[in-house]
Amino acid sequence: MTLDARQLAELLDTAAGILDGASTQFIAGHGADSAVAKKGNDFATEVDLAIERRVVAELQRLTGIGVHGEEFGGESVDSELVWVLDPIDGTFNYAAGSPMAAILLGLLVDGEPTLGLTWLPFMGQRYTAAVDGPARCNGQELSRLEQTGLCDAIVGTGTFNIESRGRYPGRYRAAVLSNLSKQCSRMRMHGATGIDLAYVAAGILGGAMSFGHHIWDHAAGVALVRAVGGIVTDMAGEPWTVTSPSALVAAPGVHEEMLDLIGSAGDPKDYL
């Protein structure tokens, strides 16, 4: 399916208005308690659920496009057109009272992130992009990412438990961080994947890696990073897709250096 620039602009404006409306509710619920237990020690708050219901209903009413949300699922991500929503990225942060939490919304067109919106209500930051550009923060156009080196970059990484197993065991993640630290002494663990990706697009971070596979964590940020010329792959360097097991996003130069250092950690299976 093809959407022209005018259609994309209209959808972006509509979605931005919906997220603006939800931001008041987002801010009011700061510090909300856990309401729904999820896999492992993850959880959702009542605010997660309420914001998802609200945004889904308004997107469907105003755009006629189905939504796939983190909490309730919904439209298949294989659909020609589908919004992908994370009502609160960084739920642990949000419940603890930290400002590092966001609303993430991406539009997939034939499986490709084509629009990306990342709202950080406590920080007063609203990131938007169509994949062919431009990307903006609070309406101001972001610069294209320039070639830079890992030694000059801040790098974001996801949280983990050293004893965890799964596709990327905790000990493998620790080895990756150890390798990266040889070239980058400025590692950051924000606890919110979508914020990491938005900050790469903004040039705040030189790169970020996500050991997760959830499309709602990545869709908005992938569109943002691609819009400013960033590189997006999985941790093995394969082109990122909606079914990728991980994400590695970075500025040119930083991405290549990160990929080399990640590869030197070996096969994740060797750490089980």
C-alpha positions as CSV (number, residue, x, y, z in Angstrom):
1,M,0.0,0.0,0.0
2,T,1.2,3.5,-0.8
3,L,0.3,6.6,1.1
4,D,1.4,10.0,-0.4
5,A,3.1,12.8,1.6
6,R,-0.2,14.6,2.1
7,Q,-1.9,11.5,3.6
8,L,1.0,10.8,5.8
9,A,1.1,14.4,7.1
10,E,-2.6,14.3,7.9
11,L,-2.3,11.0,9.8
12,L,0.7,12.4,11.7
13,D,-1.2,15.5,12.7
14,T,-4.2,13.5,13.8
15,A,-2.1,11.1,15.8
16,A,-0.2,14.0,17.4
17,G,-3.4,15.5,18.5
18,I,-4.6,12.3,20.1
19,L,-1.3,11.8,22.0
20,D,-1.5,15.5,23.2
21,G,-4.9,14.7,24.6
22,A,-3.7,11.6,26.4
23,S,-0.7,13.4,27.9
24,T,-2.7,15.0,30.6
25,Q,-3.9,11.6,31.8
26,F,-0.4,10.3,31.5
27,I,1.0,13.0,33.8
28,A,-1.9,12.8,36.3
29,G,-1.2,9.1,36.8
30,H,2.5,9.4,37.6
31,G,3.5,7.0,40.3
32,A,0.6,4.6,39.6
33,D,0.7,1.2,41.3
34,S,1.0,-2.1,39.5
35,A,-2.4,-3.4,38.4
36,V,-1.8,-6.3,36.0
37,A,1.1,-8.8,36.5
38,K,2.8,-9.8,33.2
39,K,5.6,-12.2,32.3
40,G,8.5,-12.3,34.7
41,N,8.4,-9.3,37.0
42,D,6.9,-7.0,34.5
43,F,3.5,-5.3,35.1
44,A,1.1,-2.8,33.8
45,T,-0.6,0.0,35.7
46,E,-4.3,1.1,35.4
47,V,-3.0,4.1,33.5
48,D,-1.4,1.8,30.8
49,L,-4.8,0.2,30.3
50,A,-6.8,3.4,30.3
51,I,-4.5,5.3,27.9
52,E,-4.4,2.3,25.5
53,R,-8.2,2.1,25.5
54,R,-8.5,5.9,24.9
55,V,-5.8,6.2,22.1
56,V,-7.1,3.0,20.3
57,A,-10.6,4.3,20.3
58,E,-9.6,7.7,19.0
59,L,-7.2,6.4,16.3
60,Q,-9.8,4.1,15.0
61,R,-12.5,6.7,15.0
62,L,-10.4,9.5,13.4
63,T,-8.2,7.5,11.0
64,G,-10.1,4.3,10.3
65,I,-6.9,2.3,10.8
66,G,-6.7,-0.6,13.3
67,V,-4.4,-0.6,16.3
68,H,-2.1,-3.2,17.8
69,G,-1.4,-2.3,21.5
70,E,1.0,-3.7,24.0
71,E,-1.7,-4.4,26.6
72,F,-4.7,-5.6,24.6
73,G,-3.3,-6.7,21.2
74,G,-5.8,-5.9,18.5
75,E,-5.1,-5.6,14.8
76,S,-2.5,-7.9,13.4
77,V,0.9,-6.4,12.7
78,D,0.7,-8.2,9.4
79,S,-2.1,-5.9,8.2
80,E,-1.4,-3.5,5.3
81,L,-1.9,-0.6,7.6
82,V,-1.8,-0.8,11.4
83,W,-0.9,1.6,14.3
84,V,1.4,0.1,17.0
85,L,1.0,1.5,20.4
86,D,2.9,1.3,23.7
87,P,0.8,3.4,26.1
88,I,3.6,3.7,28.7
89,D,7.2,2.9,27.7
90,G,9.2,2.6,30.9
91,T,6.4,1.4,33.1
92,F,8.8,0.7,36.0
93,N,10.1,4.2,35.8
94,Y,6.6,5.6,35.6
95,A,5.4,3.7,38.6
96,A,8.5,4.7,40.6
97,G,7.9,8.4,39.8
98,S,10.8,8.8,37.3
99,P,10.2,11.1,34.4
100,M,11.9,8.7,31.9
101,A,8.6,7.3,30.5
102,A,6.9,7.8,27.1
103,I,4.0,7.1,24.9
104,L,5.1,5.3,21.7
105,L,3.1,5.2,18.5
106,G,4.1,4.0,15.1
107,L,2.3,3.4,11.8
108,L,3.3,0.2,9.9
109,V,2.6,0.2,6.2
110,D,3.1,-3.3,4.7
111,G,5.2,-4.1,7.8
112,E,7.5,-1.0,7.6
113,P,7.5,1.7,10.3
114,T,6.4,4.7,8.2
115,L,5.3,7.2,10.9
116,G,6.8,7.5,14.4
117,L,5.6,9.5,17.4
118,T,7.4,9.4,20.8
119,W,5.9,11.6,23.5
120,L,7.8,12.3,26.7
121,P,5.2,14.2,28.6
122,F,7.3,14.9,31.8
123,M,10.2,16.2,29.7
124,G,8.0,18.3,27.4
125,Q,9.4,16.5,24.3
126,R,7.3,15.4,21.3
127,Y,9.2,13.6,18.6
128,T,7.6,13.0,15.2
129,A,8.7,11.7,11.9
130,A,7.7,10.3,8.6
131,V,10.3,7.7,7.5
132,D,11.4,9.8,4.5
133,G,11.9,12.8,6.8
134,P,12.0,15.2,8.3
135,A,12.0,14.2,12.0
136,R,11.1,16.9,14.5
137,C,11.2,17.6,18.2
138,N,8.5,20.0,19.3
139,G,8.2,21.1,15.7
140,Q,11.9,21.9,15.2
141,E,13.5,19.8,12.5
142,L,16.3,17.4,13.7
143,S,19.6,17.4,11.9
144,R,20.7,14.4,9.9
145,L,23.0,12.1,11.8
146,E,26.7,12.5,10.8
147,Q,29.5,10.0,10.8
148,T,31.0,9.8,14.3
149,G,33.0,7.5,16.5
150,L,31.9,5.3,19.4
151,C,34.6,6.9,21.7
152,D,32.7,10.2,21.4
153,A,29.2,8.8,21.8
154,I,26.8,8.1,24.7
155,V,25.2,4.7,24.2
156,G,21.9,3.5,25.6
157,T,21.3,-0.1,26.6
158,G,18.4,-2.2,28.1
159,T,18.1,-3.5,31.6
160,F,18.8,-7.1,32.4
161,N,19.3,-9.8,35.1
162,I,22.7,-11.5,35.1
163,E,21.0,-14.9,35.7
164,S,18.4,-14.5,33.0
165,R,18.4,-16.9,30.1
166,G,16.3,-16.6,26.9
167,R,17.6,-15.5,23.5
168,Y,20.1,-13.1,25.0
169,P,21.2,-14.4,28.4
170,G,22.2,-12.0,31.1
171,R,25.8,-13.1,31.0
172,Y,26.0,-12.5,27.3
173,R,24.6,-9.0,27.8
174,A,27.2,-8.4,30.4
175,A,29.9,-9.5,28.0
176,V,28.6,-7.1,25.3
177,L,28.6,-4.2,27.8
178,S,32.1,-5.1,28.9
179,N,33.3,-5.1,25.2
180,L,31.5,-1.8,24.5
181,S,33.0,-0.2,27.5
182,K,36.5,-0.6,26.1
183,Q,35.6,2.0,23.5
184,C,32.7,3.9,25.2
185,S,32.9,5.0,28.8
186,R,29.4,6.6,28.6
187,M,26.9,3.8,28.8
188,R,23.4,4.7,29.9
189,M,20.5,2.5,31.1
190,H,17.4,4.6,30.9
191,G,14.9,1.7,31.3
192,A,12.8,2.9,28.3
193,T,13.6,1.5,24.9
194,G,11.5,4.1,23.0
195,I,13.3,7.0,24.7
196,D,16.7,5.5,23.8
197,L,15.7,5.3,20.1
198,A,14.3,8.8,20.1
199,Y,17.4,10.1,21.6
200,V,19.5,8.4,18.9
201,A,17.4,10.2,16.3
202,A,17.9,13.5,18.2
203,G,21.7,13.0,18.3
204,I,21.7,12.8,22.2
205,L,22.8,9.2,22.1
206,G,25.2,8.0,19.4
207,G,23.6,4.5,19.5
208,A,21.3,2.2,21.5
209,M,20.7,-1.5,21.7
210,S,17.5,-3.4,22.6
211,F,17.7,-7.0,23.5
212,G,13.9,-7.2,23.2
213,H,11.7,-8.1,20.2
214,H,8.5,-6.4,20.9
215,I,7.3,-4.3,17.9
216,W,5.6,-1.7,20.2
217,D,9.0,-0.9,21.7
218,H,10.6,-0.4,18.3
219,A,8.2,0.8,15.6
220,A,8.1,4.5,16.5
221,G,11.8,4.8,17.1
222,V,12.8,2.9,14.0
223,A,10.9,5.5,11.9
224,L,12.5,8.4,13.8
225,V,16.1,7.0,13.4
226,R,15.7,6.1,9.7
227,A,14.2,9.6,9.0
228,V,17.5,11.2,10.1
229,G,19.8,8.8,8.3
230,G,20.6,6.4,11.2
231,I,21.3,2.7,10.8
232,V,18.9,0.1,12.1
233,T,19.7,-3.6,12.3
234,D,19.3,-6.4,14.8
235,M,22.2,-7.3,17.2
236,A,23.7,-9.6,14.6
237,G,23.7,-6.9,11.9
238,E,20.8,-8.3,9.9
239,P,18.3,-5.7,8.5
240,W,15.7,-4.9,11.1
241,T,12.1,-6.1,10.5
242,V,9.0,-6.3,12.6
243,T,10.0,-9.9,13.5
244,S,13.6,-9.1,14.4
245,P,14.7,-10.5,17.8
246,S,16.5,-7.3,18.8
247,A,17.4,-3.8,17.6
248,L,20.7,-2.0,17.2
249,V,20.3,1.7,16.2
250,A,23.1,4.2,15.8
251,A,24.6,7.0,13.8
252,P,26.9,6.0,10.9
253,G,30.3,5.0,12.2
254,V,29.0,4.3,15.7
255,H,26.9,1.4,14.4
256,E,29.8,-0.3,12.7
257,E,32.0,-0.1,15.8
258,M,29.2,-1.3,18.0
259,L,28.5,-4.2,15.8
260,D,32.1,-5.3,15.8
261,L,32.4,-5.2,19.5
262,I,29.0,-7.0,20.0
263,G,30.2,-9.7,17.6
264,S,33.4,-10.2,19.6
265,A,31.2,-11.4,22.5
266,G,30.5,-14.5,20.5
267,D,27.2,-16.5,20.2
268,P,24.6,-15.8,22.8
269,K,23.9,-19.5,23.0
270,D,27.3,-20.1,24.5
271,Y,26.3,-18.2,27.6
272,L,23.3,-20.4,28.5
